[in-house]
Amino acid sequence: MDLPTSEAAMVFRRQDPESKDAGQELLELLKNPFADQLQGASMYSALAISLSFTAIATIFFSLVRPYHQALYAPKLKHADEKHAPPPIGKSPWAWFTPLWKSSEAALISQIGMDATIFLRFVRMLRNMFLCLSLIGICVLVPINYNNGEEALINDKTDWFSRITPEYVWGTPMWSQVVVAWVFNIIISGFLWWNYRKVMELRRTYFETDDFQNSLHARTLMLFDIPKQGRSDEGIARIIDQVAPNSSFARTAVARNVKDLPELITQHDHAVRKLEKVLAKYLKNPDQLPAARPMCKPSKKDRAFDTYPPKQKVDAIAYYTQRIRQLEVEIKEVRASVDKRGSMPYGFASYTDISEAHNIAYACRKKKPHGATVTLAPRPNDIIWVNMPLSKAARSRRAWINAFWVILLTFFWIAPNAMIAIFLVNLGNLGNFWPAFQTSLQKDTKVWGVVQGILSPAVMSLVYLVLPMIFRRLSQNAGDKTKTGRERHVLANLFSFFVFNNLIVFTLFSVIWTFVAGVVDRTSNGGDAWKAIRNQDIGNGIFISLCRNSPFWVTYLLQRQLGAAIDLAQIYPLVQAFFLKKFSSPTPRELIELTAPPPFEYASYYNYFLFYTTVTLCYAGIQPLVLPATTLYFVIDFYLKKYLLLYRFVTKTESGGVFWRVLFNRFIFAVILSNLVVLLTLWNRGDGQRYQFYSVCPLPVLMLAFKIYCRNVFDDKIRYYSTRNVRKHPEAGMQKEDRQRSERLASRFGHPALYKKLITPMVHQKAQNLLPSVYTGRLTDGREGGADDLMSVSGYSDMYALNNMQGGKPGKAVDGVPGFEFVSESHMDFGYYKNRAEFAEDHGGGEIFGRPGEIIRPNTPGSMLDGSRPGTPVSGRSTPFGPGGMPRSGTGLSDTGYHGYQGFRPAPSRGFTPPPTLPEQSAMRNPMYSHDNSSSSGLVHNAQPPSMSPVGGHRRDMSTDHGMRTPPRSHSPGPSMGALGGGPLGYSGLAQTEYSDGTPGETPQYDYFRAGSRASRRNPGQGW
């Protein structure tokens, strides 16, 4: 094909003939970068390869699954009775039965609300495209095929080109109008039906035990609190301005933790580095390497300047000393938390869920005293580093984040085109690189394999890294919750995919041809504006859509490959093989390898929305995209259902709040498809444009439909109750006592205040060898008493215990303190699933029997069940009797220490303590016994430390005889909740004392406002 003259072509003409040909070839490829790819694509081969590979992967999975349950069904092994999926037989096809029989109501407790909404969304797409496929194939295909202009059709015209409207004009295009209206009605019907079902699922979720017993369900989160309101009383007054008739709330303002989270992060990093160094150095205990491992000091180390520049140091000694220094710093910082100022955010908890949601609903459009009042998320959902940000800081960061997202989206246009030109077809690269062309012709088969692998590998790597980039940008933009961050990641990914992979793909050749034509005419002396007007860019876009449509059919047919790879879990298999065979994995890495992985909702939702957008846009152009997409969702629905039931977990449960983001993107996809129909009718419709104008109302109607659904469903989905706030007639001492026992500040406090420091884990085979290579100590003074071992704040994960030999209390074992030795048989997630360090990335421990936010051991006033002492939980009696004293036969001593859950044992010299209660980890699988015979000691043989009674529950003298009186003395400053969740505050020091010196409860807000009825009548006055 002769290229039009352009400035670029003229440049190549002034060079040698070889350069001229290369330049012309480049211009031709830029005009139509996907031409060769489309000519070589075969829908028949794509369908055959896709279905055959999917069948092979499914058969492979069915045969291997019964013998690798740890990989293909880890939740069946680790989940507790309440969240356990249906059992599966050992026969190869036994996994089909649970997929057919599992009801949606049962899925809410088995896989969570987020996963249930995900499966409902996929099921909606499957059913929707089944209906759309039937109409598109039965109506559009015969009309387009039989009404094409014969003068433009010849023997070389492919049949899949004839079923597009490229060769159709005039009256037959009314079929596009009718199908567009029918499609919009069907899509709207499915969206409305599922919107209503999502609302019903949310109402059902509100009544579940998990929601009703959770603290976050009846807690409000306040941020942007003004300086004069940053106290417990200030939070109560802010809420009182909007809901003056509300009952008494338990309030807690946050404290400044400063650099404590960063110190804990550095500590975790140092521990993992030490584990990696020891695992590599002690891989073969019988033959150690000649040289000890070396490393460069960390630049974050405060003593970095004291080390010789550019000189490596002994890695084992350095990381040991680094861990010790960080532990000392963390202990000192935790001890000084109470001396720091309050932060502009806090929490208020109520007894009734309805009242909390009523207040949140009343505050949804109000800013009392400039503060924002919303429903509190789960504590593990909060991004604490962004909570103190002001509104101006968040706005500034949001603009910066939008700039980087836009820049990244536009920057990817050029690499995307180069990949499509050169990696998809290496022959194009040979046209510009003679030496490579010679090699390409010599080794055709080898480069053919490379061509088939290179492009998908590069694109997969990009799409694997892209969510990480958007996740980091969203977090830097000021997102307050992880689930909110994931919704923004989904939105950014969808925008990126639609722009680069759909719009740019369609318009790239059109725009380049348009520019080349204008340059050609202006270079010959023509008028630029006239040249622009003579270019029919609308018709060029329409022709590009028709000629690119076979690619999308092939692309959608090949999506089955990704679903089959997901089911077969090929990547985890390969990763585990290489990790064990060609690396030196640490015990921690091997344990994490057996854990249920988290499900990437943002990525999967983005793929489904992108496939949906492409299919809807090309449905009127190439109806074959409809059955191709339908086939994908029919197969993938059951494959994803199995993976969510038996393998994947939800890392942070949001309760199904993804639906609104999905709905909005779906509305956008429908509107974009309507614009494609309008473009088709503008270029191929009748001369009077009646067909064009008859479709114009559809985008407006879709926007009206969106507004209708928002007004009808959103409030019922978000809020448990939306009634007016009225004070309950029985709201009094019983509720106040319950709120007092819940220690709001300790449960919604910053995790850095209570997070347990992880202990270096070493393989047990290196236990005897470690003393010879270890020259230091990880801890400072841990052989002393409790005061030496526990941080002043009372949040340390260590306590005063010498390491005891199993069966011989009081006799210490030989070895190195500060390490946890793990035997080969215990390198399984089942033994550590209730440890926060392992569970927080694998479902938060909630599906494993650890109630998450309800339990926060080692915090002041924290109970095992999170409720009042002696109160049964979920129908089970607790080990505590009245007054918080232990019951007989419960394994608790009179000191209140529980050998398993109360505290995590200190790092031992030669033993691996059982991390969970026996009845929790072994009640479903008899193979998990807690007889750590492979270890050299058991923690439950040690004498427990002396402590106060569990929970620290004491009688509040200010509430005797039904009277609410203030304490005998009240120290000035913020109230107890502000200083830290419990009568002893964050640092274990009493914040309020009676005259006899005993710590007491801080008066509730009712005490402050009872003396000033005028302030209640006018809440805006005074703080």
N, C-alpha and C positions, 0 to 999 in steps of 0.2 A: 504494500500500500504506500502511495506517495504521501509524504508528510507535507503539510503546509509550511511555507517559509516562516521562520520566526527568528528572533534575535539569537536564541540559543543555537538554532540550526546554522545561522550565518557564522557564528563563532566556530562551529565545527568545520564549516567549509574552508576556513582559513588555515586549518590544520591538515595533516596528511590524510590520505584516503581512509586509512584504517581507523583513525580517530573520528573521521566524519561518519563512517558507518556505525561506530559504537554510539556516537551521540544521537544519531537518528533512531537507533534501536532503543536507547534510553527514553527518548521522547515518545516513541510508540508505546513502550511499556507503561509510561506514566499516564498516557491517554486511556489505556485500558489494561491495568495491571493484572486483571483476573481472567483475561481472555483465554490463555492457554489452559489455565486451570479448569475453566468451565467447559472447554472443548474436550478435555480429557476425562471429565467426570462422567460417571455412568451411574444412574440411579439404580439400575438393576444390580450392579456389582456392590454398590453401597448397601442396598437392602440385604443382599445375600451375606455379605461379610458381617454386617451388624447383627443379624439374627443368628448366624452360625456362631459367632464369637460369644454372643450372649448365652446361647444354649450351652456351649462348651464351658463357659465360666460357671453357669448355674449347676451343671453336672459335677464339675470339679468341687464346687462348694458343698453340694449335697453329699458327696462321697467323703470329703475331708472333715466336715463339720462334726460328726459324732466323736471324732478322735482328737479334736482340738477345741474343746469347749472354752478353754481359757481365752482363746482368740475370738471365736465366733459367738460365744454366749457368755461373756463375763458377768453380766447382770444376773443371770440365772444362778450364778455361784455366789455373788456378793450381796445382792439386795436382800433386805429383810422381808418378813412375811407380807407386810402391807404393800410393799412396792415390787414384789417379785413378779416377773412375767409368767405366763402359763408354761408349765413343763413341756418338754419336747422329748419324743421317743428317740431311740437310737437308729431307727431305720433311715435310709437316705432321704426319703421324701416326707418324713414326719413333720418337718418345719412348715409344710403347707397348711396343716390343719389349724394351728393357732391363728394364722393370719385370716382365715375365713371366719373363725368363731369369735374373735375378740371384738367386744362391743365398745363403742365410743365412751360410754359411761365408765367402763372398767379401765379404759386407757388413761383417764385423768389421774387415777391413783397409781397406775403402773408406770407410766412414762412422764407424767406431769402435764400441766396445761399447755405449755409452749409446744411440746411435741404433738399433743392432740390437735392443736390448731394447725400445725404444719401438715399433718396427715389429712385434715379436713380440707385444707387449701389444695393439696395435690389431688384429692378425690374430686373436688369441685372442677379443677382443670380437666381431669379425665372425662367426667360426665359432660362438661360443657363442650369440649372439642369433639366428642362423639356426636352430639347433635349438630354442631357446625359442619362437621365433615359430611354428614349425610346430606345436608342442604347444599353445600358447596359442590360436591361431586355430582349430585343429581341435577342441579340447575345450571351452574356456570360452565361446567365442562362441555356438555352437549351443545349449549348455545354458542359458546366461543368457537368450538370446533367446526360447527356447521354453518356459521355466518361470517367466516373470514372472507376477505376480498381475494377472489381467485387470481386476479392479476398479480398479486404480490406473493402468492404461494407457488412454489415449484417443487420438484422432486427432492431437492436437497433440504427442504424445510422439515425440521424434526417435529414429531407429533406433540412433544411437550412444549414446543413453541406455539403450535396452533391452538392449544387450549388456553393460551393467554389472550387478553384483549388487544394485543399488538396489531392484529390484522382485522379488527372489528370496528365498524363505525355506525353511527346513527341509531336507528330504532332498537336493535338488539341490546343496546347499552341500558335499556330500562331494567334489564335483569340485574345490573349492578345496583340500581336504586333499590329495587325490592329486596335483594339479598342484604344490602347495607342496613335497611330498616329492620329486617328480620333478625340479623345478627345482633344489632344493638338491643332489641327487645329480649332476645334469649340471654345475652350477657347480663343485662340489667336484672332479669329474673333470677339468674343464678347468684348474682352478687347480693341481691336483696334477701333471697332465701338463706344464704349462708351467713349474711350479716345478722339475721334474726337468730340463726342457730348458734352463732358465736356468742350472742347476748345470752341465750339460754345456757350455754356451757359456762359462761362467766357467773351467772346466777347460781348454777350448780356448784361451781368452784367456791363461791362465797360460803356455801353451807358445809363444805368439807371440814373434817377435823383439823387438817393441817392449817387451814386458813383461820378457823375459829379459835384455835389455840395459839396462834402466832401473835407475837407482840407487835410486829409492824402493822398488822391489820387494824389496830386501834391506836395507832400513833401518828402524829402529825410532824412534819419536818418544816422548820422555818429557816429561811436564809435571807440575806440582805438585812439583818437586824441592825437598827441604828445603835450607836454607842450607848445611849442612855437606856436601851432595852436589853443589853447583854447580861442578863442575870435570870435566875429562875422566875423571880417575881415579874421581871420585864416581859418574859415570854407569855406568862399568864395574862398580863394586862393587854398585850397585843391581841391575843385571841379574844379576850373579854370585850374588846372594842367591836368585834364583828358578832360575837355570840355571847351577849351578857347573861343569858339564862342558862349557860352550860354548867355542867357539874364540875367538880374540882378535878383538875388535871395534875398528873405527875410531870413536872417539867425539868429539863436539864439543859443548860447551856454548855457549849463545847469549850474546851481548854486548848491553849496553844501547845502543841507537842514539838514544834520547831523541827530540829534535825533528827528526831528519833526515828521516823520511818526510813530515812536514808541510812542511818546507822544499822538498822535491822537488815536492810537490803544488802549492805556491804558485808554484814556478818553471814548472811545466807550464801552470798557469793563466795566468801572465803572458805566456808565449810565445804561447799561443793568442789572448789578447787583443790582443797586438801584431800578430799575423798578421791578425786580423779588422779592426783599425784600418787597417792598410796596404792590405788588399784593398779596403776601401771607399774609402779616400782615393785610391788609385792605380788605381781601376777604369778610368778613362779617362785614360791618361797624356798625351794630347794636350791635355786641358783639365782641369786640376786645380781642385778647389773653391777658392773665394776664402779661406775660413777653414780653418785647420788643425784637425784633430780634437781635442776636449777630453775629459777624463774626471775623475772624482773619485778621489783617492788611496785605495788599499785600507786598510781599518781594520786589517788584519793587518801592514801595513808598520810597522816599528819607528820609522820617521821620520814617522809619520802626524801626530804632534802638531806637527811643524815646519812643516806646510803651513797656509796660511790657512784658517780654518774655513769650511765650506760654499762653498769656491771651487774651481773646476775648474782643472786644469793641462793643459799640452800633453801629449796622450796618447802620441805617439810618443816624446818625450823621457822621459816618466815611466816607461813600460813598459821602455824601453831601460835606464834607470838601475836599475829594479827587478830586471830580469833579472841585471844585472851584480852587484848587491849579493847576490842570492840565490846566485849561483854562488860568490862568495867565501865566504859563510857555509857552503855545502855543503862546499866544499873544507876549511875549517877544522874542521868537525865530523867529517868522514871521517878527518881526520888524528888526531883525538883518541879514536877508538873504542877503541883498546887500553888507554886509561887508565881506562876505565869498568868498572863491576862486571858480574858475570855475571848471567844471568837464570834464572828457575826452569824452564827447558825446554831440551832439547837433543836430540841425535840419536846413534844408534849404528848403524854400517853393518857388514854381514858379507859374506863372500865368497860364500856359498851362500844362495840364496833360501829353500831349505827350512829352514835353520837359523834365519833371521830369523823366518819364520812359525811355526816350532815354539816359539820363545821368546815370541812375541806370544800364541800360543794358551795357553801355560803361564801367562802373566801376565794373562789376560783377567779373572780374578776375584780377582786379588791386587793389593795395594798395597805393594810393597816400599819400606820406609822412607817410606811415605806418598805415593810417586810413582805415577803412572799410566803404564803402558807399553803402547803400541799400535803397529800398523803405521803407518809414515809415509805421508802422502799425497804426491802430486806437489808439488814446491816451489811451482809456480804456483797450487796449490789452497789454500795456507795463507793464512789471514787473520792476518797478523803482528801486527796491533794488539791482538788478543785473546789471543795466546799467553802473555803474562806474567800474565794474570789469575789470581788465586787461586781456590780452590774456593768460598770464601765469597762472593767478588765475583761469580762466575758464577751462584751460586744466587740472590743478591740481584737480579741483573739479569734472571734468568729469571722471577722473580716479577713484577718490574716489567713485563717484556715481556708476560707472560700477562694482567696487568691491562689494559694498553693494547689488546691484541687483543680481550679480552672487551668492553671499553668501546666500541671501534670497531664490533664486531659488533652490540651492542645499540643503539648510536646510529644505525645505518643503518636501523632498523626504520621510523622515522617518515619519513625521506626516500624510502624504498622505497615506502611506501604512498602518499605524495603523488605520486610519479612515476606509479604505477599508476593513480591516480585521475584526475589532471589532464593529464599529458603524453600518456598513451596515448589519452585521449578528451578533446580540447579542449572539447567540449560541456559537460563537467562544470565546467570553469573558467568558461564563460560563464554558468552558473547563479548564480555568486557575483560576477560582474563584468559588470554590465549593458553598459558601454561596449564591452567585448570581445565580448559576445554580438552587439551590433549589427554590429561589424566581421566577426564570424564568419559572420553571415547574408549580409553584403554580398559578401564574397570567399570563397565556400565552397571553390572549387578551390585557391586559394592556400593557405588554412589547412589544406586536406586534405594538400597536399604537405608543409607544415611539420609536421603531425602525424605523417606517415609517416617523417620524418627526425629530428625533435627527440628523441623518446624513445630510439630506437636510438643516436643520437649521444651523448646524455648517459650512457646506460648503458655504451657502449663506452669513453667517457672515464674513467668511474669504474673499470671493470675494467682499464683500461690503467694507471691510477695505483695501484690497489690492490696489485698485486705489488710495486711500488716501495716502498710503505709497509711492507708485511710484510717485505720484504728488509732495509730499514733497521732495523726493529725486531729482526729475528733477529740481525743483525750486532751491534747494541748489546747483545743478550742474552748475547753471549760465544761465539758459534759460532767454532770454530777453523778450519773449512775452508769454502770457497765451495760445494762440493757438499753439505756438511751444512747449510749455510744454505738452499740451494735445496730440500732435503727438508723443512725446517721451513716454508719459504714455501708449499710444496705442501700441507702439513698444515693450515696456517692458512687458506689459500684454500679448501680443501675444507670445513672447518668453517664458514667464513663463508657459502659458497654454500648448503650444505645447510640451515643454520639460517635464513638470510634468504630464500632463493629457493624453498625447499621447505617447511620446517616452518612458518615465519611465513606464507607464502602460503596454506598449508592451514588453519592455525589462527586466522588473524587475524579473519575474519568470524565464526567459531564463538565465539571468546573475547569479541568485542565483543557479539554477540547474547546470550551468557550473562550478561555484566555488565549489559547493558541490561535483560534480563529480571529479574534480581535487584533492580536499582535500582527498576524499575517496581513490583514487589510490595512492597518495603520502604517506598516512598514512600506507598503506600496503607495503611500500618499493619500489613503482614504481618511474620511472623517471618523474620529473615535466614537462619538455618540451615535452616529448612524450605523457604525459597525456593531455596536452593542445592541441597538434596537433590532437589527436584522437577525440576531442570534435568538433562536427559539429555545430558550433554556428549559421551559416547561416541558416541551416535547422531548428534549434530550433526557430529562430526569425520568419521564415515563418510559422511554425506550430502555434506559439503563435498568429500571426496575424489572421490566419484562425479561431482559437478557441475563440478568443476574439471578433470576428466580430459580433456575435449576440448581445453582450452587446451594441455595438455602434448603432445598429439598434434600440434597445429599448431606448437608451439614446436620439437619435435624434427624435424618435416619441414622447417622453415626453417633448420636447422643446415647444410643443404647450401650455403646462400648463403655462409657463412663459409669453408667449404672451397674453394668456387670462387674467392672473392676472394683467398684465400691462393695458389692456383695461378696466377692471373692477375697477382699482385703489383701490384695496382692502387695500393695506398698508396705503395710505393716509386716507381712511375712518376709519381704526382702530386707526391710529395715532390721528386724530382729535377727535375721540370719547374719547379716554383715556386722551387726553390733556384737554378737557373741563370738563370731569366728575371726574377725579381723580387727577387733578393738579390745580395750580393757574396760568393760563396763563396771561402774560402781554398784554396790548393792542397791543404792537409791534408784539408779537408772533401771536396774532389772526389776525392782518392785513397781516402778511407774510404768514399765512396759506391760505388766499384767493388769493394769487398771483399765476400767472402761473409759474410752476416750471421750472428750466433749464433742458435741455436735455443733458444726459451724453453720448456724442458722443464717447469718448474713450472706454467706457465699451461696448456699443452696437456694435460698429465696431469690437471690439475684439471678442465678441461672434460670430458674423457672420463670421469673418475670421477663427475662430477656427472650427466652424461647417463645413465650406468649406474645410479646410485643412483635417479634419478627413474624410469627404466624398470622397474627391479626392484620399486620400491614400488608403481607403478601397474599392473604386469603382471596382477595378479589383479583389479584394479578396471576397467581399460580395456585389454583385450588389444591394441588397435590401436597402443599405444605400442611394442610389440615389433617389428613390421615397419617402423615409422617409424625406430626406432633402427638396425635392421639395415641399412636402405637407406643411412643416413648412414655407417656404418662400412664397408660394401662399397665405397662411392665414395671415402671419405676415405683408406682404406688405401693405395690406389694413388697418390692425389694427394700424400699425405705421403711416400710412398716416393720419388717423383720429387724432391720438394723436399729431402729429406735426402741424396739421391744427388748432386744437381747444384747445389743452391743453398746450403742451410744448413750450418753447421759447429757442432760442439760446442765451446763456449767453454772449458770446463774438463772434461776427461774424468775420469769417476769409475770407469770400469770396470764399469758396470752395477749400481751399488749402490742404484738407485732401486727395484728390484723389491720389496724387503721393505716399503717404504712403500706401494707400490701394493697389495700383497697384503693388508696390514692394513686399508686403507680399503675394499677389496673385501669383506672379511669383515664389516666394519661395515655396508656397504650391504646385504648379504644378511640380516644380523640385523634391520636396520631393515625390510626387506621382509617378514620373518617376523612382525614386530610388526603390520604392516598386515594381514596375513592373519589374525592372532589377533583384531584389532579387527573385521574383517569377520565372522568366525565368532561372535564374542561378540554382535553385533547381528543377524545373519541366520541363525545356526545353529539346531540343534535345541534343544529345551527342556532336555535333560539335559546339555548342554555337552560331549557326547562328541567332537564335531568340534573343539571348542576345545582340549580336553586332548590330542587326538591330534597336534596341531601344536606343543605346548609343548616337546617335546624338541629341536626343530630349532635354536633359538639356542644351546643347550648343546652340541649336536653340532658346530656350526660353530666354537665356541671350542675344543673338543677337537681338531678338524681343524687349526686354526691352531697349536696347541701341537705336534701331531704333525709338521707340516711344518717348524716351527722346529727341532725336535730332530734331524730326519733330514737336512735340507738346509743349514741356515744355516752350519754350520762348514765344510762342503765348498765353499760359495760364497765365504766370506770368506777362508779360509786355503789357501795352496798346499800346506801339509803340517801335520799335527797330531800328529806322532809325538813321542816323548820326546826331549829334547835330549841328544845324545851328541856328544862331541868327535870330529871326523873324524880318523882315524889319520894322514892326510897334512897336517893343518892345521899349517902351519909357515911357513918363511921365504917361500915363493912367495906364499901368501895375504897375508902381512903386507906384502910389497912391493907387491902390487896395491892393498891398502887405502891404503898410504902415498901412492901416486901419484894417488889419486882425489880428494884435497883435499875431504873431506866438508864441512868448514866453509864452503868457498867456494861449494859447490853448494846446500847447505841453509842458507846464511847469509841474513840479511835482505836483500831486494832493494835496499833503500836504500843498501847498501854498494857495489853494483856497477852499479846502474841507470844507463844512459846518459842524460845530460841532453839533452832534445830541442832542436833548432835551429830558429829561425824560418824558415819556408818562404815565399818570395815568388815570384810569377809572373815568369817571365823577361822579359816585356815591360816590366816596371818596373825592370829592372837598371840601365839607364843613368840613370833618373830618380831612383833611390833616393838617391844621394849628395847631391842637391840638397835633399832633405827630411829627411835623416838627419844629425844633428849630434853624435852620440856614438858610443861603442863598446860592443859587447855584452860584451867580455871584457877582462880586466885583464892586460896583459903577454903576450898570446898571440903577439906577434911575437918573443919570446925563445926560449930553449932549452927543452929538455924539462923541466927542473926548474921553469921558470916556468909551463909550460902544464899539466902533469899535477899532479893533486892529490897531496899527500904520501902519501895512502893507496894510490895506484896504481890507483884505480878510475875515474878521470876518463875521459870519452869523447873527450877532446881530446889531441892530441900536437903536438910542435913541427914544424910545417910551414908555411912561407910558401905562399901560394896561387900556383900555377904556371899558366902558360899551356899549353894543350894543344899537345903536340908540341915545346915549348920548355922543357925542364927548367931551372930556375934563374931564369926570368924571371917576375916577379910580374905579375898582371893588375891593371888599375885597377878600383876598386869599393869596396864597403863590406864589411869583414870581419864575420863573425858571422852571415851569412845563407846560406841555401841556396836557389838560384834553380832553379825547376822549369819546364821548357818545357811547352808545351801537349801535346806528344806523350808526355810522361812522366808525366802525371797519371793514372796507372793503378796499381792495387794490385800488379800484377805486378812492378813495379820496386822495390817496398818491402816485399814480403811476408816477407822474412827479417829485417826490422828489428823489434826487440821492441816499439817504440812503436806500430807498426801491427798486428803479428801477435798481440799478447797478448789482444786483444778479438775475434779472428777465428780461433780454433782454436789459439792459442799457437804458430803456425808449424810444428807437427809434420806437418800434412798437406802443407806446402809444401816439405818437405825439410830443415827445421831441427829437429834431434832434441830440442829443448826442454831438458829438465833435463840432458841429456848435454853440451851445449855452454854454457859461460858464458864467453865471451871477456872478456879484460881483467881476469880475476881471477888472483891468484897461482897459478901451477902449472896453469892451465887449458889444456887441449889442444883442438884443433879437434874431435876426436872424443870427448874425454872419457876416453880410455883411456891406457894406457902408451905412451910414445913408440915410434913405429914399428909399433904393433899395427894390423893391418888391421881395418876396421869394415865389417860387412855385406858382406863379400866384396870390398871395394874397398881398395886399398892407399892409405895416407896419404902426404902429401908429405914425411914425415919418415923418416929412416933410423935406424939404431941410435944410441942415445944422444941421441935427440931432435934431431939435426942435419937440416937440410933436404936432400931429395934433389935431384938435378940435374934441371933442366927443369920444376920445379914452380912457378916464379914466386915463390919465397921467396929472399930474399937471405941472406947469411951472418950477418946480424944476427937472423934468425928472424922478420922481419916479413912478414906476408902482406898483400898489397894489398887484399884484400876482407874476409876474415872476422876476421883478427886484431884489428883496431881499426877503428872507424868514423872516417873522415877528419874533420878539423876543418871547421867551417863555411867555405865557400869564397867567394871573391869572383868569382862568375860561373860556377860549375860545379856540376853535380849528379852526384856520384859514383855509380857503379853499386853498389847495396846488396847484391847477391848474387853468388855465383860464376856465371860464364857457363854452366857445365854444369848448374847447378841451375835457373835460370830460363829458359834457352833450349833445353834438351834436348828439350822437348816441343812448343814452339811457335816456329817460325823467325822469326815477326814480332818477337820480343823480342830484338833485338840490343842489345849494350851499347856501341854506338858513340854516345856522347853528343855527337854533332856539334853539336847545338843549344846546348850549353853552351860556355862559353869556356875550360874547362880540364878536365883529367883527372887524378885523384889518382895514378894509377899511373905518371905521368911524373915524380913527385916523388921525391926521394931519401928512402928510408925512414930512420926514426930509429934511432939506435944503441941496441940493447937486449941483454939477456942472451939466451942460446939459449932457444928456445921450450920452455916447460914447466919450465924451471929444473931439469931432472932431473940429479941428481948421484949419485955412488956413495955409499951409506951405509957408512961405515967400520966401523960398529958391528955389521954383519952379515956381515963377511968370513969365509970358511972355514966357513960354516954355524954360526957362534957368535953368540949373542945377548948382547952386552955393553952396558953402559950407556955413554952418551956421556962424553967426558972431563970435561965440566962440565955441570951442570944448574942453571939459575937457579931460584930458588924461585918459588912462585906457580903459577897455572894452567898447564897444558901447552899445547902449540902449537895444538891444535885449538880450544881455548877462545879463543885470541886471533886466530884467523882463517884457517883454511883454507890451509895452505901453510907452508913453512918461514919465510916472511917475515911471517906474521901478517896481520892486517887492514890494518895501516898500512905494510906493506912493510919492517918492521924485524925483524931476527932475534930470535926468542924464546929460542933455545938456541944456544950457540956451543961449538965445540971450543977447545982451548987455543990454536990458531993463529988464532982469530978468525973462522973460516969458519962460516957458519950451518949447522946440522945438524938432523936430524929429532929430534923429541921422543920419548923412549922410550915404547914401547907399555905398555899396562896390565900386560902380562906381566912387565915389568921391576919394577913396583912390587909385584906379588903374588908373584913368584918368591922374594923374600927372606923372605916370611912365610907359610909353609904353615899356620900356626895360623889366620891370618885366612881362609884358604880353607876350613878345616874349620869355622869359625864365622864366616860372612860378615857376620853382624849386628854384629860388634864392630869398632869403629873406622872411620875414614874415610880 
